[in-house]
């Protein structure tokens, strides 16, 4: 019996963009997928429908990962509705609240850090219990190249994403001997709703001369979540068209 027969996957922020593409990619590998969303119920339903139409299994689960109780809500729903422990967790949910540092409010700071970093930690902590028991688990955190290089106006986002990379490395070292891997992907400028307002001039700085696609990021997550990636842990895979080269 394979892992996909005994467990399931949970992708946060999966109603659109990278999260939606990742949910579909994992489903194509045989995982039953819990599609988390905060407010995009219709979009999440479309992702679930696309997966089921392709012969997979998926359910939409509403929760705001910034809320302290979200982890228990999400895991209980995934385990009950999909019939197994969460053995693949993709922490993808993210928000921005941009502004130069002198103008950033406490609320803007807290909203971004609580969603992008604290929420990911709480879900990771909850995921590790069944993964350690199963002696198998895959956690993939969606970071950003903004956590590695300056992007004025995003001190809160950069701090959260850099923190996510640091957390990835540390948790990976803690659980490696139990068959659980923890990795990150760091997308560059990807064609999603979050990057629609980017100026075209930014493309001049990308060696590939284009934005990436959600599917290209999802393919990297898909590999890190696979059985074949069992010896890859504590690393960050950058997906940016050469921007950080």
C-alpha positions in Angstrom: 0.0 0.0 0.0 1.5 3.4 -1.0 1.7 6.5 1.0 -1.0 8.1 -1.1 -3.4 5.3 0.0 -2.8 5.9 3.7 -2.4 9.7 3.9 -3.4 12.9 2.3 -2.0 16.3 1.4 -2.9 19.8 2.7 -2.2 22.9 0.7 -2.9 26.3 2.3 -3.9 29.3 0.2 -4.9 26.9 -2.6 -7.8 28.6 -4.2 -5.6 30.4 -6.8 -2.1 30.9 -8.1 0.7 28.7 -6.9 -1.5 27.0 -4.3 -4.1 25.9 -6.8 -1.4 24.7 -9.2 0.3 22.8 -6.4 -3.0 21.1 -5.2 -3.6 19.9 -8.8 0.0 18.6 -9.2 -0.1 16.7 -5.9 -3.5 15.2 -6.9 -2.0 14.1 -10.2 0.5 12.1 -8.1 -2.3 10.3 -6.3 -2.7 12.4 -3.2 -6.1 13.2 -1.8 -5.8 17.0 -1.3 -7.4 19.4 1.2 -7.7 22.7 -0.6 -7.5 25.4 2.0 -8.9 28.9 1.4 -9.6 32.0 3.5 -12.2 33.8 1.4 -12.2 32.5 -2.1 -14.9 29.8 -1.7 -15.9 29.7 -5.4 -12.3 29.6 -6.6 -11.5 26.8 -4.1 -14.6 24.9 -5.4 -13.3 25.2 -8.9 -9.9 23.7 -7.9 -11.7 20.8 -6.2 -13.8 20.3 -9.3 -10.8 20.3 -11.6 -9.1 17.6 -9.4 -12.2 15.4 -9.2 -12.8 15.8 -13.0 -9.3 14.5 -13.5 -10.1 11.4 -11.4 -8.6 12.7 -8.1 -10.0 13.4 -4.6 -10.1 16.8 -3.0 -12.1 18.8 -0.5 -12.2 22.5 0.2 -11.5 23.6 3.8 -12.0 27.2 5.0 -9.7 28.7 7.6 -7.5 31.7 8.1 -4.1 30.4 8.9 -3.3 33.5 10.8 -5.8 32.5 13.5 -4.4 30.4 16.4 -7.0 27.6 16.0 -6.7 27.2 12.3 -4.2 24.4 12.4 -6.4 22.1 14.4 -9.4 23.0 12.3 -7.6 22.3 9.0 -6.1 19.0 10.1 -9.3 17.7 11.7 -11.2 18.4 8.5 -8.5 16.9 6.2 -8.2 13.7 8.4 -11.9 13.2 8.7 -13.0 14.0 5.1 -10.0 12.4 3.3 -9.6 9.4 5.7 -6.0 9.6 6.7 -3.2 11.7 8.3 -1.7 14.6 6.5 1.6 13.4 5.2 2.3 16.3 2.8 1.9 19.9 4.0 2.5 22.8 1.7 2.5 26.1 3.6 1.6 28.5 0.7 -0.9 30.9 2.2 0.5 34.5 2.0 -0.5 38.1 2.1 1.2 41.4 1.5 0.8 44.8 3.0 3.4 46.9 1.4 4.9 50.3 2.5 8.2 51.9 3.2 9.4 51.1 6.7 8.7 54.5 8.2 5.1 54.2 7.2 4.5 50.5 8.0 1.9 50.2 10.8 1.9 47.6 13.5 -1.2 46.1 11.9 0.5 45.8 8.5 3.5 44.1 10.2 1.4 41.7 12.3 -0.9 40.7 9.4 1.9 39.7 7.1 4.1 38.0 9.8 1.1 36.2 11.3 0.0 34.7 8.0 3.2 34.1 6.2 5.4 32.9 9.2 3.5 32.2 12.4 0.7 30.4 10.6 3.2 28.2 8.8 4.9 27.4 12.1 1.6 26.4 13.7 0.7 24.1 10.8 4.1 22.6 10.7 4.0 21.9 14.5 0.6 20.2 14.1 1.7 18.2 11.0 4.8 16.7 12.6 2.9 14.6 15.1 1.4 12.1 12.6 4.4 12.4 10.3 6.8 11.3 13.0 4.5 8.4 13.9 4.4 7.4 10.3 8.1 7.9 9.8 7.3 9.7 6.6 6.4 13.3 5.9 6.9 16.1 3.4 6.7 19.7 4.4 7.3 22.4 1.8 7.2 26.1 2.7 6.6 28.6 -0.1 9.1 31.4 0.7 10.2 34.1 -1.8 13.3 35.6 -3.3 12.3 38.8 -1.4 13.5 36.9 1.7 17.0 36.7 0.1 17.3 40.1 -1.7 16.0 43.6 -1.0 12.7 44.7 -2.3 12.0 48.2 -1.0 8.5 48.5 0.5 8.3 44.9 1.8 10.2 44.8 5.1 7.4 42.9 6.7 7.1 40.4 3.8 10.9 40.0 3.6 11.2 39.4 7.3 8.5 36.7 7.2 9.9 34.9 4.2 13.5 35.0 5.5 12.1 33.7 8.8 10.4 30.9 6.9 13.7 29.8 5.4 15.4 29.8 8.8 12.5 27.8 10.3 12.7 25.3 7.4 16.4 24.6 8.0 16.0 24.2 11.8 12.9 21.9 11.7 14.5 19.9 8.9 17.5 19.2 11.1 15.3 18.2 14.0 13.2 15.6 12.2 15.5 14.2 9.5 16.2 10.9 11.2 12.5 10.1 11.3 12.0 10.2 7.5 10.4 13.6 7.5 11.8 16.2 5.1 11.3 20.0 5.4 12.2 22.2 2.4 11.3 25.5 0.9 10.8 27.0 -2.6 11.6 30.6 -3.2 9.6 31.9 -6.2 10.7 35.0 -8.0 8.2 37.0 -10.0 5.4 34.6 -10.8 2.3 35.5 -12.9 -0.4 35.5 -10.2 -2.9 38.0 -8.8 -0.3 39.1 -6.2 2.1 40.2 -8.9 -0.4 41.8 -11.4 0.7 45.3 -10.4 4.4 44.8 -11.1 5.9 47.2 -13.6 7.0 45.7 -16.9 10.4 47.3 -16.4 11.2 44.6 -13.7 11.3 42.0 -16.5 14.5 43.6 -17.8 16.3 42.4 -14.6 15.2 38.8 -15.1 17.6 36.8 -17.3 14.7 34.7 -18.6 12.9 37.9 -19.6 9.5 36.7 -18.4 7.6 36.0 -15.3 7.3 32.4 -14.2 4.1 30.4 -14.0 2.4 28.9 -11.0 2.8 25.5 -12.6 6.6 25.9 -12.8 6.7 26.5 -9.0 4.2 23.6 -8.4 6.5 21.2 -10.3 9.3 22.0 -7.8 6.9 21.5 -4.9 5.8 18.2 -6.4 9.3 16.9 -6.5 10.1 17.9 -3.0 6.9 16.2 -1.8 7.8 13.0 -3.7 9.3 9.7 -2.4 12.3 10.4 -4.6 13.2 13.5 -2.7 13.8 11.6 0.6 17.4 12.7 0.8 16.6 16.4 0.1 15.9 18.3 3.3 16.7 21.7 4.8 17.2 23.3 1.5 15.5 26.1 -0.5 14.9 25.7 -4.2 14.9 29.1 -6.0 12.5 29.5 -8.9 13.2 32.9 -10.4 14.3 32.7 -14.0 17.9 33.5 -13.0 17.1 36.8 -11.1 19.2 35.9 -8.1 22.0 34.2 -10.2 
